[in-house]
Every structure is written in C-alpha cells, then in structure tokens.
Amino acid sequence: MSDQPATTTDGRVGPQAAARLDRLPVTRWLSAIMALLFLSWLIESYDVGLTGSVLPSLTSQFALSTAMKSFVAISANIGIVIGIVPAGRLADRFGRRRTLIVGTIAYAILTFVTGLAPNVPTLIVLRIVDGMAMGAVFPLPYVLASEFCPPKRRGRFIAWSDAFLSAGYFLSPLLALVLIPNAQDTTGWRIMFMIGGLPLLFALLAWRYLPESPRWYESKGRWEEAERVLATLEARAVRNGVALEPIAPLPASAATPAAVVAHPLRAIFVKPLRRRSLTLWTTFGGTFFIFYSIQIFMPTAVTTMGYTLTSAFAFTAVIVGVSIPGKLLESWVIERWGRKPVIISFTVIAAGASFAFGFVRGAVPVLLVGCLMSFFGIAVDPAVKVYTAESYPTEIRAWGVATTEGFGRLISGVIGPSLIPTFFSNFGVAGVYCLVGAVALVAVIVVAIWGRETKGLALEQSATAPHH
C-alpha cells in the first residue's frame, strides 16, 4: 500500500474524500449502506430496551429491593459508559467498520448468555459487560452515516436511522407484553434475552457489505483504499445517469485544527474544542435523561399509578412507539430549521410534558402526556447526535462523539436512573418527572447560549466553524 495520496483516473490527487462524497446524490448503494446502519441500531436498541421491559418481572420473581432495582436498571448503562469512550479511540485508530462488527458480535453473545443467568447478581455482572460491548457500537452508525452522507441529507438520514432505534425500543416492551405474562415457570424474561443473540447475523452482513469510511482511510494516509470506495460510489452514480460536478476545494478554514494533529486524545479539551465539548456533554446528558426516564422507568411509573403490569407494558409500547413519527418529523425540519432550533424547541416541549406527567390522572391523559413527552423528548435525540458528529474533525470524530456519549450517558443513564427509585419512594411519579424536566431545561439553556449552528456545512467546515 502506498503512503502517498493516490492519483485518480483523471489526474486528481487526494485527499479528496470530503469533496467527492459531498457532491454525490443519494444512490441505491448509499441507501443500502444506510439501511445496514439502520439495522445496526434497530437490533442494539432492542437490547438496551430489555432492562426496562424485564425489570417488573425480575422484581416480582426475585423480590428485588429498591437498591437492587437501581443496580439492575443501570447495569447495562454502566457498561455502556465504561465501554463507549475507549471504543471511540479504537474506532479512530482501527476503523469504524471493524469496531462496529467486533462490538456487535460481543454484545450478541453476552446478551444470549444473560438469559441463562441463575440469579440477579450474575445478571447484573453480565449486563455490565454486555453494556461495555454495546458502548463500542452505539456511536458508530451515526459517525459512519455522517461521513458518507452529503451535507443537505446528513441530518435527515441520521434522523431516519434513529427512528429505527425507537422501533427497537418499541419492540422490547411489545415482546414483553406477549412473552412475559404468558410464559410459564418465569421463563419469559430469559427468552427475551436469548432473542438478543440474533445480531450475530447482522455482523455477517456488515462484514460482507459495509465499507469503511473513505474519510477515515484518508485520515490514516490509506489513499488506495479510500480511492477504491470513492470510485465505487462514483461509478454507481454515473451508471444511474448522474453527471458529477467538478470538485471545489474546501476553504482554508476547513483545515484540521493544530490541537488535533498535536495530540488527538487531549484535543477535545483544547481551544476551540473545549467549550464545544462541554456544551455537547451537557446537551447530550440533559436531553437523553428524558429518553432513559421513559425507556427504563415508564413500566414502573405506570404500575406505581395503579395500573396492571400488562397495562404498563402496553402503555410503554405506545409511548415509545410515538417517538418514531416524532423522529420522522425531526428529519423533515432539521434541514430547514437547523440543529439548534430543533434541539431547543423539541426539548422545551418535552420538558413541559415531563413536568405535567406526574400530575395527570386517568388512562387517556396519562397516555396523551406520556406520548407528548416521548414524541418530542426522544425525537430530539438524532438532532443531538448529528450535531455532535458535525462538531469534531475526522481524525478525532469517533473519540469526540464517544466522550460526549460517555459523559452524557453517565449523567442520563447511570447517575439519573440510580436516583429515580429513591425519588419514586419519596416523591412519587410527579417528583421523578419534575426532576427529568428540570434537567432537560438545563440542556436547553446551555445549547441556546453556547451552541453553534452547523446546518448545511461540509463536515470539515462544521468541525472548524467559529462560535458566535
């Protein structure tokens, strides 16, 4: 393999992945790549959603105390937080594709084995290790999507892929509704974990059909491999009758920051990335707390209100399910309004619904307010994700995204949920969701004051766009 930029068939010399990718239309091949990434999130979100879906059943079978319920609730998220940050560095060093495939194989095997756990302590340990493998996978679909998609479609594609996350989260309580009440000998929750072994099939598909990011290849000086992927994309576009526009060079402002070149691991803490990272961490943690409060604790909240376990699963399935059309709405407005307006408006509406949720009475009001909270509070997630991916240079994009997700999920998926059982005991459902709404408003204030707008920019430009 040559250590020099490859010369293309018409005499151009790399690196040119950014310009060549961003001029391409959405071809069938690019759509197929996105479909694989959609599938990746669908199967992983089912696994993440397992905890909340089986928690009432585990509580009943093993007579879990408040403390043990907290440990079970946050076990996978502890693992995700532990695994996600080093995985970002691995993805920047060894490739997005390889890290995605290895992580998927690991968590699929561990999830299946969790279904054989003889007791709750064993289950907790397995879920923590399982979460470490899931953490290695979580940020990579939208890192890859951001590096393949043209600027005007990037936010929309990531929103669509995030809708598949909601489909997986919807699938968990739906299967719980079918399997757990009807299974004999308390085997329902075990079957649900064993179903989590199916992502092994996805790993085979990804190994066969998912290409590595040409942007990543070029950042490593692997010019020939970058050229191979780019040439394939361009050839397919030409065969579809697309006339490729000449490449316009990126402006000097799109150059890689010196801090990244000097020391990638410290780059996110050096100007101008330091304030950007702190803003993203707070935004991620505050907005995703809404998601975790629904995904993990909605069945518990509904049963606390006096409804049956079957009703709790049905309510949760509907409430999580409405986030799918919410994300489709987000995919339509994000390229029109921009990243910041979507994050702010969606989160404010969700926070208001969260404040109201614990005070409403009756099945219909509970369901309607819960759906409003989910429609906007979970639908904002893809906007936060694409905003994060657009904020870091290619050399450290997975590292920056992973540290943001790691800190954000520490707040929203570990510290917050560990407090929620205590809030349930002392303040009821109203206290829990007032806490959720307050944390979400903190995220709104931070992004409104310190956030930048990245809509419509090439990745190399959005990563270096100044603060205003």
C-alpha positions as CSV (number, residue, x, y, z in Angstrom):
1,M,0.0,0.0,0.0
2,S,1.3,3.4,-1.0
3,D,2.0,6.0,1.7
4,Q,1.3,8.8,-0.8
5,P,-2.0,10.3,-1.9
6,A,-3.5,8.3,-4.7
7,T,-3.9,9.9,-8.1
8,T,-7.3,9.3,-9.6
9,T,-8.1,8.3,-13.2
10,D,-8.5,12.0,-14.2
11,G,-5.2,13.1,-12.6
12,R,-6.6,14.5,-9.3
13,V,-4.6,13.8,-6.2
14,G,-6.1,13.1,-2.7
15,P,-7.1,13.7,-0.1
16,Q,-10.4,14.4,-1.7
17,A,-13.0,12.2,0.1
18,A,-14.9,15.2,1.5
19,A,-15.4,17.0,-1.8
20,R,-16.1,13.8,-3.7
21,L,-18.6,12.4,-1.2
22,D,-20.5,15.6,-0.7
23,R,-21.2,16.2,-4.4
24,L,-22.8,12.7,-4.8
25,P,-26.6,12.2,-4.9
26,V,-28.2,9.5,-2.8
27,T,-27.7,6.4,-4.8
28,R,-29.0,2.9,-4.2
29,W,-25.6,1.8,-2.9
30,L,-25.5,4.7,-0.4
31,S,-29.1,3.8,0.6
32,A,-28.0,0.2,1.2
33,I,-25.2,1.4,3.4
34,M,-27.6,3.5,5.4
35,A,-30.0,0.5,5.6
36,L,-27.3,-1.6,7.2
37,L,-26.7,1.2,9.7
38,F,-30.4,1.5,10.4
39,L,-30.5,-2.3,11.1
40,S,-27.5,-1.9,13.4
41,W,-29.4,0.5,15.6
42,L,-32.6,-1.5,15.5
43,I,-31.1,-4.6,16.9
44,E,-29.0,-2.8,19.5
45,S,-31.9,-0.7,20.8
46,Y,-33.9,-3.9,21.4
47,D,-31.0,-5.0,23.7
48,V,-30.9,-1.6,25.5
49,G,-34.7,-1.7,26.0
50,L,-34.6,-5.1,27.6
51,T,-33.8,-3.7,31.0
52,G,-36.9,-1.7,31.5
53,S,-39.1,-4.4,29.9
54,V,-37.9,-7.2,32.2
55,L,-37.5,-5.1,35.4
56,P,-41.1,-5.6,36.7
57,S,-40.8,-9.3,36.1
58,L,-37.5,-9.6,37.8
59,T,-38.8,-7.5,40.7
60,S,-41.7,-9.9,41.1
61,Q,-39.7,-13.2,40.8
62,F,-36.7,-12.2,42.9
63,A,-38.4,-9.7,45.3
64,L,-35.9,-7.0,44.4
65,S,-35.3,-4.2,46.9
66,T,-35.2,-0.6,45.8
67,A,-31.4,-0.7,45.8
68,M,-31.3,-3.9,43.7
69,K,-33.8,-2.4,41.2
70,S,-31.4,0.5,40.8
71,F,-28.5,-1.8,40.2
72,V,-30.5,-3.8,37.6
73,A,-31.8,-0.6,35.9
74,I,-28.4,1.0,35.4
75,S,-26.2,-2.2,34.9
76,A,-26.1,-2.1,31.1
77,N,-25.7,1.7,31.1
78,I,-22.7,1.4,33.5
79,G,-21.1,-0.9,30.9
80,I,-22.0,1.5,28.0
81,V,-20.3,4.4,29.8
82,I,-17.2,2.3,30.5
83,G,-17.0,0.9,27.0
84,I,-18.0,3.8,24.9
85,V,-15.0,6.2,25.4
86,P,-12.2,3.7,24.7
87,A,-14.2,2.4,21.8
88,G,-14.2,5.8,20.2
89,R,-10.4,5.9,20.3
90,L,-10.3,2.3,18.8
91,A,-12.7,3.4,16.0
92,D,-10.4,6.4,15.2
93,R,-7.3,4.2,15.3
94,F,-8.5,0.9,13.7
95,G,-11.6,1.9,11.8
96,R,-15.3,2.4,12.3
97,R,-16.3,-0.8,10.4
98,R,-14.1,-3.2,12.3
99,T,-15.0,-1.8,15.8
100,L,-18.7,-2.0,14.9
101,I,-18.5,-5.6,13.8
102,V,-16.4,-6.8,16.8
103,G,-18.6,-5.0,19.3
104,T,-21.8,-6.4,17.8
105,I,-20.5,-10.0,18.0
106,A,-19.5,-9.5,21.6
107,Y,-22.8,-8.0,22.9
108,A,-24.9,-10.5,21.0
109,I,-23.2,-13.4,22.7
110,L,-23.3,-11.8,26.1
111,T,-27.0,-10.9,25.8
112,F,-27.8,-14.5,24.9
113,V,-25.8,-15.8,27.9
114,T,-27.7,-13.4,30.2
115,G,-30.8,-15.4,29.5
116,L,-29.1,-18.3,31.3
117,A,-28.2,-16.2,34.5
118,P,-29.1,-18.2,37.6
119,N,-29.5,-15.2,39.9
120,V,-29.7,-11.4,39.9
121,P,-26.1,-10.7,40.8
122,T,-24.9,-12.8,37.9
123,L,-27.4,-11.0,35.6
124,I,-26.1,-7.6,36.7
125,V,-22.5,-8.6,36.0
126,L,-23.4,-9.9,32.6
127,R,-25.3,-6.8,31.8
128,I,-22.4,-4.5,32.7
129,V,-20.0,-6.5,30.5
130,D,-22.7,-6.6,27.8
131,G,-23.1,-2.9,28.0
132,M,-19.3,-2.4,27.5
133,A,-19.7,-4.1,24.2
134,M,-22.8,-2.1,23.3
135,G,-20.9,1.0,24.1
136,A,-18.4,0.1,21.5
137,V,-21.1,0.1,18.9
138,F,-23.5,2.9,19.9
139,P,-21.9,6.0,18.3
140,L,-20.5,4.3,15.2
141,P,-23.7,4.1,13.0
142,Y,-24.1,7.9,13.1
143,V,-20.3,8.5,12.8
144,L,-20.3,6.4,9.6
145,A,-23.6,8.0,8.4
146,S,-22.2,11.5,8.9
147,E,-19.0,10.6,7.0
148,F,-20.9,9.1,4.0
149,C,-23.9,11.5,3.6
150,P,-23.9,14.8,1.8
151,P,-24.5,17.9,4.0
152,K,-28.0,18.5,2.9
153,R,-29.1,15.0,3.7
154,R,-26.9,14.2,6.7
155,G,-29.4,15.3,9.4
156,R,-32.3,13.6,7.6
157,F,-30.5,10.3,7.2
158,I,-29.4,10.2,10.9
159,A,-33.0,11.0,11.9
160,W,-34.3,8.1,9.9
161,S,-31.7,5.8,11.3
162,D,-32.6,7.0,14.8
163,A,-36.3,6.1,14.0
164,F,-35.1,2.5,13.8
165,L,-33.7,2.9,17.3
166,S,-37.2,3.8,18.5
167,A,-38.5,0.8,16.6
168,G,-36.2,-1.4,18.6
169,Y,-37.1,0.3,21.9
170,F,-40.8,-0.2,20.9
171,L,-40.1,-3.9,20.1
172,S,-38.8,-4.7,23.7
173,P,-42.0,-3.8,25.6
174,L,-44.1,-5.2,22.8
175,L,-42.4,-8.6,23.1
176,A,-42.5,-8.3,26.9
177,L,-46.3,-7.8,26.6
178,V,-46.5,-11.1,24.6
179,L,-43.9,-13.3,26.2
180,I,-43.7,-12.4,29.9
181,P,-47.3,-12.7,31.1
182,N,-47.9,-15.8,29.0
183,A,-44.6,-17.7,29.7
184,Q,-44.6,-20.5,32.3
185,D,-42.0,-21.1,35.0
186,T,-40.8,-17.4,34.8
187,T,-39.0,-18.1,31.5
188,G,-40.4,-15.0,29.6
189,W,-37.6,-12.7,30.6
190,R,-35.0,-15.4,29.7
191,I,-36.4,-15.8,26.3
192,M,-36.2,-12.1,25.7
193,F,-32.5,-12.0,26.5
194,M,-31.9,-15.1,24.3
195,I,-33.5,-13.3,21.3
196,G,-30.8,-10.7,21.8
197,G,-28.3,-13.1,20.3
198,L,-29.7,-12.6,16.8
199,P,-27.4,-9.6,16.0
200,L,-24.7,-12.2,15.1
201,L,-26.5,-12.4,11.8
202,F,-26.1,-8.6,11.3
203,A,-22.3,-8.9,12.0
204,L,-22.1,-11.3,9.0
205,L,-24.0,-8.8,6.8
206,A,-21.8,-5.9,7.9
207,W,-18.6,-7.9,7.3
208,R,-19.8,-8.7,3.8
209,Y,-21.4,-5.4,2.6
210,L,-20.5,-2.5,4.9
211,P,-17.5,-0.4,3.6
212,E,-15.1,1.6,5.7
213,S,-15.4,5.4,5.6
214,P,-13.2,7.0,2.9
215,R,-12.7,10.0,5.1
216,W,-11.2,7.7,7.8
217,Y,-9.0,6.0,5.2
218,E,-7.6,9.3,4.1
219,S,-7.1,10.5,7.7
220,K,-4.8,7.5,8.1
221,G,-3.0,8.0,4.8
222,R,-4.6,4.9,3.2
223,W,-5.2,6.5,-0.1
224,E,-5.7,3.5,-2.3
225,E,-8.4,2.1,0.0
226,A,-10.1,5.4,0.1
227,E,-10.0,5.7,-3.7
228,R,-11.5,2.2,-4.1
229,V,-14.6,3.1,-2.0
230,L,-14.9,6.5,-3.7
231,A,-14.6,5.1,-7.2
232,T,-17.3,2.5,-6.5
233,L,-19.7,5.2,-5.3
234,E,-18.9,7.5,-8.2
235,A,-19.2,4.7,-10.8
236,R,-22.7,3.7,-9.5
237,A,-23.8,7.3,-9.6
238,V,-22.6,7.6,-13.2
239,R,-24.4,4.4,-14.2
240,N,-27.6,5.9,-12.8
241,G,-27.2,8.9,-15.2
242,V,-25.7,11.4,-12.7
243,A,-23.3,14.0,-14.2
244,L,-20.7,14.5,-11.5
245,E,-19.8,18.2,-10.8
246,P,-16.2,19.3,-10.7
247,I,-14.7,19.2,-7.2
248,A,-14.5,22.5,-5.5
249,P,-11.6,22.6,-2.9
250,L,-12.6,23.3,0.7
251,P,-11.6,26.7,2.1
252,A,-8.6,27.1,4.3
253,S,-10.9,27.4,7.4
254,A,-11.7,23.7,7.0
255,A,-8.2,22.7,7.8
256,T,-7.6,20.3,10.7
257,P,-7.0,22.2,14.0
258,A,-3.4,22.1,15.1
259,A,-4.5,20.7,18.5
260,V,-5.9,17.6,16.8
261,V,-2.6,16.9,15.0
262,A,-0.5,17.6,18.1
263,H,-2.3,15.2,20.5
264,P,-5.7,13.6,19.5
265,L,-6.5,12.3,23.0
266,R,-6.3,15.8,24.5
267,A,-7.7,17.7,21.6
268,I,-11.3,17.8,22.8
269,F,-10.1,19.7,25.9
270,V,-8.0,22.3,24.0
271,K,-9.4,25.5,22.5
272,P,-11.6,25.8,20.4
273,L,-12.9,22.3,21.1
274,R,-13.0,22.6,24.9
275,R,-16.1,24.8,25.2
276,R,-17.7,22.8,22.3
277,S,-17.2,19.5,24.2
278,L,-18.6,20.9,27.5
279,T,-21.7,22.2,25.6
280,L,-22.3,18.9,23.9
281,W,-21.8,16.8,27.0
282,T,-24.4,18.9,28.9
283,T,-26.8,18.9,26.0
284,F,-26.5,15.1,25.5
285,G,-26.9,14.3,29.2
286,G,-29.9,16.6,29.7
287,T,-31.9,15.6,26.6
288,F,-31.2,11.8,26.9
289,F,-32.4,11.8,30.5
290,I,-35.9,12.1,29.0
291,F,-35.3,9.0,27.0
292,Y,-34.0,6.9,29.9
293,S,-36.8,8.0,32.2
294,I,-39.2,6.6,29.6
295,Q,-37.3,3.6,28.4
296,I,-36.3,2.2,31.8
297,F,-38.9,3.5,34.2
298,M,-42.1,4.0,32.3
299,P,-43.4,0.5,33.2
300,T,-42.6,1.1,36.8
301,A,-44.2,4.6,36.7
302,V,-47.4,3.2,35.2
303,T,-47.7,0.4,37.7
304,T,-47.0,2.9,40.5
305,M,-50.0,4.8,39.3
306,G,-52.1,1.7,40.0
307,Y,-52.3,0.0,36.6
308,T,-51.6,-3.7,35.9
309,L,-48.3,-5.0,34.6
310,T,-49.9,-5.8,31.3
311,S,-51.3,-2.3,31.0
312,A,-47.8,-0.9,32.0
313,F,-46.2,-2.8,29.0
314,A,-49.0,-1.7,26.7
315,F,-48.7,2.0,27.8
316,T,-44.9,1.9,27.4
317,A,-45.1,0.3,24.0
318,V,-47.4,3.1,22.7
319,I,-45.5,5.9,24.4
320,V,-42.2,4.7,23.0
321,G,-43.8,4.0,19.6
322,V,-44.9,7.5,19.0
323,S,-41.3,8.6,19.1
324,I,-41.0,7.0,15.6
325,P,-43.2,9.6,13.9
326,G,-41.6,12.2,16.1
327,K,-38.2,11.4,14.6
328,L,-39.7,11.4,11.1
329,L,-40.9,15.0,11.8
330,E,-37.5,15.8,13.1
331,S,-35.9,14.5,9.9
332,W,-38.1,16.9,7.9
333,V,-37.5,20.1,10.0
334,I,-33.8,19.6,10.9
335,E,-32.5,20.6,7.4
336,R,-35.0,23.5,7.3
337,W,-34.7,25.0,10.8
338,G,-31.2,23.9,11.7
339,R,-29.7,21.9,14.6
340,K,-30.0,24.4,17.4
341,P,-33.7,25.4,16.9
342,V,-34.8,21.7,16.7
343,I,-32.9,20.8,19.9
344,I,-34.2,23.8,21.8
345,S,-37.9,23.6,20.7
346,F,-38.3,19.9,20.9
347,T,-36.6,19.7,24.4
348,V,-38.7,22.6,25.8
349,I,-42.0,20.9,24.7
350,A,-40.8,17.5,26.2
351,A,-39.7,19.2,29.4
352,G,-43.2,20.8,29.8
353,A,-44.8,17.4,29.2
354,S,-42.5,15.8,31.8
355,F,-43.5,18.4,34.4
356,A,-47.1,17.6,33.8
357,F,-46.9,13.8,33.6
358,G,-46.9,13.0,37.3
359,F,-49.9,15.2,37.9
360,V,-52.4,13.9,35.3
361,R,-55.0,11.2,36.2
362,G,-56.8,8.7,34.1
363,A,-55.6,6.4,31.4
364,V,-56.2,8.7,28.5
365,P,-54.5,11.8,30.0
366,V,-51.5,9.7,31.2
367,L,-51.1,8.2,27.7
368,L,-51.5,11.5,25.9
369,V,-49.0,13.4,28.1
370,G,-46.6,10.5,28.0
371,C,-46.8,10.4,24.2
372,L,-46.2,14.1,24.0
373,M,-43.1,13.7,26.2
374,S,-41.8,10.9,24.0
375,F,-42.8,12.4,20.6
376,F,-40.5,15.4,21.2
377,G,-38.2,14.2,24.0
378,I,-37.0,11.1,22.2
379,A,-37.3,12.6,18.7
380,V,-34.7,15.3,19.6
381,D,-32.0,12.6,20.0
382,P,-31.0,12.4,16.3
383,A,-30.6,16.1,16.2
384,V,-28.2,16.0,19.2
385,K,-26.3,13.1,17.6
386,V,-25.8,14.7,14.2
387,Y,-24.9,18.0,15.9
388,T,-22.2,16.1,17.9
389,A,-20.8,14.3,14.9
390,E,-20.5,17.6,12.9
391,S,-18.6,19.2,15.7
392,Y,-15.3,17.2,15.5
393,P,-12.7,16.7,12.8
394,T,-12.4,13.3,11.2
395,E,-9.1,12.5,13.0
396,I,-10.9,12.5,16.3
397,R,-14.6,12.3,15.3
398,A,-15.3,8.9,16.9
399,W,-13.3,10.0,20.0
400,G,-15.2,13.2,20.4
401,V,-18.5,11.5,19.8
402,A,-17.7,8.7,22.2
403,T,-16.6,11.0,25.0
404,T,-19.8,13.1,24.5
405,E,-21.9,9.9,24.6
406,G,-19.9,8.5,27.5
407,F,-20.3,11.6,29.7
408,G,-23.9,12.2,28.6
409,R,-25.0,8.6,29.3
410,L,-23.2,8.8,32.7
411,I,-25.5,11.6,33.6
412,S,-28.6,10.4,31.9
413,G,-28.3,6.6,32.0
414,V,-26.4,6.0,35.3
415,I,-26.5,8.8,37.8
416,G,-30.0,9.9,37.0
417,P,-31.6,6.4,36.9
418,S,-29.8,5.5,40.1
419,L,-31.6,8.3,41.8
420,I,-35.0,7.6,40.3
421,P,-36.1,4.6,42.5
422,T,-35.4,6.8,45.6
423,F,-37.4,9.6,44.1
424,F,-40.2,7.1,43.4
425,S,-40.2,6.1,47.0
426,N,-40.1,9.6,48.5
427,F,-41.8,11.9,45.9
428,G,-43.8,9.6,43.7
429,V,-44.2,9.8,39.9
430,A,-44.6,13.6,40.0
431,G,-41.2,14.0,41.7
432,V,-39.4,11.8,39.3
433,Y,-40.7,13.5,36.1
434,C,-40.2,17.0,37.6
435,L,-36.6,16.1,38.0
436,V,-36.4,14.9,34.4
437,G,-38.0,18.1,33.1
438,A,-35.6,20.3,35.2
439,V,-32.5,18.5,33.9
440,A,-33.8,18.8,30.3
441,L,-34.2,22.6,30.7
442,V,-30.6,22.9,31.8
443,A,-29.6,21.4,28.5
444,V,-31.8,23.9,26.6
445,I,-30.2,26.8,28.3
446,V,-26.6,25.6,27.7
447,V,-27.1,24.9,24.0
448,A,-29.0,28.2,23.5
449,I,-26.2,30.2,24.9
450,W,-23.1,28.3,23.8
451,G,-24.1,26.1,20.9
452,R,-23.1,26.7,17.3
453,E,-25.1,26.1,14.1
454,T,-23.7,23.5,11.7
455,K,-26.6,23.1,9.2
456,G,-25.6,22.7,5.6
457,L,-21.8,22.7,6.2
458,A,-19.3,20.1,5.0
459,L,-18.1,18.0,7.9
460,E,-14.6,19.6,7.5
461,Q,-16.2,23.1,7.7
462,S,-18.7,22.4,10.6
463,A,-15.8,21.0,12.7
464,T,-14.0,24.3,12.5
465,A,-16.9,26.7,12.4
466,P,-16.4,29.5,15.0
467,H,-18.6,30.1,18.0
468,H,-21.0,33.1,17.8
